[in-house]
Amino acid sequence: MPAKVSLKQLQALESVARNGSFTHAARELGVSQPTVSNLIYTLERQFDCRLLDRSGNTITPTEQFTQISGHIKSVLSLSETITRQLTSERDLITGRFEIGYSVHQIAIPIIAEFVRAYPDLQVNACGDSAQDLLDDLRNGQLDVAFITAQDLPIHLTGVEICKTRIGLAVPAGDPLAQKTALNWHDVANLPLILRMPGSGTQKIFDAAARRRDLPPPRGLRFGAWCSALALVQQKVGLAISLERECQGETDVRFVPINDPLLTAKHFIVCQQALRDTAPIQRFMETATAHVARDAEQPAKLA
């Protein structure tokens, strides 16, 4: 009879990969550390494969694990859904739910609404660049991610939630703040504050510059919007920003750049293998309802 993977093996494997530790996984699963080790050792022997790289004191998923991580999480999530339904807890969603986001002004209202709707679900959310979020999503570290991009990434599924113009964050007292828009030649000699290379916003900005045969933008790079905002407020430079990021800021103005290519789309994405699991379905439903309400108030999505 061909070897088959057991649910316990998948639970042990997913927990170790996520926690980076056999000890932490054992504590999470309520079993002994040798039990976890034996489950994974047996799994790797059964299929003559290497799913975890045990280099020194570090445990990291291998490429083979990464390729199946979405299916593993899907199986475990569906198993939990079946268990809840068999115990007549059809509307109860429990467990862990990991969310990543690149623009907190867009993500947090939706996340907050989801947390209020499902208080028994342990929700963890973290901010990062779009590229890092995509890597974490493919590695199984995240369930869903809010990303900034021009198109939905291949091999992922998701929904577009809004569009935002890209331009510059300018101090309110700067003469440029009175302009309705800038042209590329206006931008060429300005002191820019750039986003990190993995930023979806920066990638769109750089691509638009290349399409216009302009040299790559140069300037100070920042990793978090709050850092860029502080630099703009201190009049160190003008930050490449999304219009949504400047809304509500009293001492900073958003000035768009006159180029139709400088429009960012914002997506909520997940692995295709996970799209039918209950928590992700509920999250997408929450997001869709939230976006529909916002669509009735155009000023919020400007």
N, C-alpha and C positions, 0 to 999 in steps of 0.2 A: 504494500500500500504506500502511495506517495506520502512524503512528509507533509504535515499540515502545521500551520502556525496557530498557537493557542492565544486566546484573549489575554491570559495572564502574561504571556511573553511580550505581547504588544504593549500592555500596560507598563511593564517593567522597562522595556526599551524606550518608550516615549518619555517616561519620567526621568530616566538617567540622562537621556539626550538633552532634555529641557533644563534639568538641574545641574548637569555637569558633574554629578557625584552619585556613586552607588549608595553611600550612606544617607544622603538627603532623600534619594528616591525610596529607599527602604522605609525611612521615617514617614514619608508622604503616603506610601501604600500600606503602612501598618504591618510590615513583615520584616524579617531579619535581613541583614545585608548579604549573607551567604545565599539566601533564597533568591534575591534579585540577581546576584552574580550568576547563579546556576541557571536561571531562566534564560538569560541572555547568552551565556556560554553554550547552552544546549541548542538555542535557536541558530547561532552561527555555525555550530557543528552540523546541524541538520541540513543546512543549505550551503555549506562550505563557502561562507561569505564573511565579510568583515563590515559590521555596521557601526561600530564605535572605535575610534582611534584612541588607544590608551597610551599616550606619550608622557612618560614621567607621571606627574601628579595631575595632568590635564586630561580630561575626557571630552572629546569632540566628535560630532557625527561625521561619518564618512560620506563621500559622494553618493554611494549606493543607498545609504539611509535617506539622504536628502531627496532622492528621486521618489521614495515611497512615503515620505513623512506625511504628506497630505492625505494619502489613503489610510495611513495608520490613525491619524486624528479623526478621520471620517468614521472609521470602524468603531473607535472608542466612543465618539459622540453618539452614533446611532445606537450603540449598546446601552448607553445611559438613557436615551430616549425610550427605547423598548422597555427598560426596567421601570421607568417612571409610569409609562402607560399601563403596564401590567399591575402596578400597585395603585392604580386609579389616581395618580398625581399628574394628570394630563397637562395642566396649565403651569406646573411648577418647573422652572428652569434653575438648576443648581450647577455647581462646579466652578471652574475657572474660565475666564474669557479674556484673551490678550488682544489689546488694540494698540496700533501705532498710528501716529499722525504727523503730518509735516506742517500744517497751519492750524494752530490751536483755535484761532478765531472762527474757523469753519467747523472743526471737529468737536470742540467741547460742548456746544449746545446740544448736539445730537447724542453725544456720550452721556451727558447729564440726564437727558430724557430717557435714555435706555436704562440707566442705573435706577432711576425712580420707578420705572415700570417693572423691573425684575430685581428686587432687592436681595433675593436669595442667591444671585449669581455673583461670584467674586470677580469683579472687573478690575483689570490692571491696564493702565494706559500710559504710554510714553511717547515723547516727541523725538523725531530724528529726521534726517534727510530722506528724500524719496528713495534714493538708491539703497540706503541702508535698510529702510523699511521693506523694500522688495526682497532684499537678501534674507532678512529675518522671516518674511512670509514664506519664502520658498524653503527655508530651513526648518519650518514648523514652529518657530518661536512666537509667531503671531497668528491669531485667527483671522483678523481683518486689518486693513490698513487704509488710512486716508492718504492719498498721494496727489501730487501736482504733476501733470504731464500734458502732452498734446493729444495722446491717444491712449486707449486702454492697452496695457502691456499684454503681449502675447502669452499664451499658456495660463492666463488668469481670467477670472470672471468678475464682474462687478457692475456698478451703476455710476453714471455721471451725476453729480449732485449740483454743480454750479460752474459758472465761468467767471473769471476775474481778469481785469486788465493788469498788465505789468508796466511799471513806470518807476519813478524815483520818489523816495520819501525826502522831503525838503523841510528845513526849519520854517516855522510859520512866518518869521520876520524876514526871510530871504526874498529878494526881488523875484526870484524864479517861482516862488509860491503863488504869485499873482497870475502866472501864465495858465492858460487853459490846456496847453499841451506843449511838448518839446519835440523838436526834430532831431534826427540822429546827429546832424552836424553840431547842434547845441550841446549834445552829450559828450562829444569827443574830448573836450578839454576840461571836463568837470572832474573834481576829486570824487571818485566812486568808492563805495563800500560794497564789495561783492559778497555773494553767498558762496558756500563751499561747493566744490566741484560736483558732489553727489546731489545737490539741490535740483529739484525739478524746475523751479523758477529760473535758476541760473542757466540750466541747459536750454530752456526756451529762449532766454535772452541771448545766449551765445549763438544759438542756431540762427536767430533773426539777424544778428550782426553779420554772420558769415554770408547769409543770403543777400545782404546789402553790400557785400565785398568790403566790409569794414574790418580793421585789425581787431584781434581779441581784446576785450576790455581789460584794463589793468586797474588795480587798486587793492586796498586792504580787504581781506576776507574775514567773514564772521561765521560762527557756527550756530548762533541762536538769534532770533529776531530781537529779543530784549537787549542784546549787546549792540546790535546795529542801531536800534532806536536810541540808546544812550549816546552813541557816537554822533548821530544826527543832531540830537538835542544839544550836544556840546560843540556843534558846528565843525566837526572834524571832516565830514564829507556828506555825500548824498547817497542814500542806500537804495540799491535795487530792491523793489518791494512789490507786493500785491496790493491792490486797492483795498481789499478787505483788512489787511494788516494795519492800515492807517486810520481806519474808521474808529471814531471815539477818542483819538489822540488830539488833545487841544493845542499842542505846540508843534505839531508836525502836519504837513499837508502832502497829499498825494498828487503828483503831477504826471499824467500819462505821457508816453512817447508815441508820437504819431506814426504808428506802424500796425497794420492789421495782424501781423504775425505775432505781436506781443499780447496774446490772449492765452491765459492758462486755463485748462480744464481741471476740475477736481473730481476724483473718483474714490469710491469705496471699493476695494478689491479683496478677493480671497482666492484660495486655491480652488480649482474646479471640483476637486474631489470632496470639498467641504461645503459646497454651496447649498446642499439639501439638508444639512444638519440643523436641528431646531434652533440653537442659539444664533447661528448666522442668519437663518431665515427671519427670526424675530428682529435681529439688528437691522437687516435690510428693510424690513417693514417699517420700523421706527424711523429710519433715515428717510425713506420715501415719503412718509406722512409729514415729517418735519419740513422737507424740501417743498412739498406741495403747499403747506401753509405759508412758507416764506415767499413762494412764487406769487402769492396774492399781495405781497408787500414789496414791490420792485425796488424800493430804495435800499432794502437790506441786501439785495443781491447785486447792487450796482457795481 
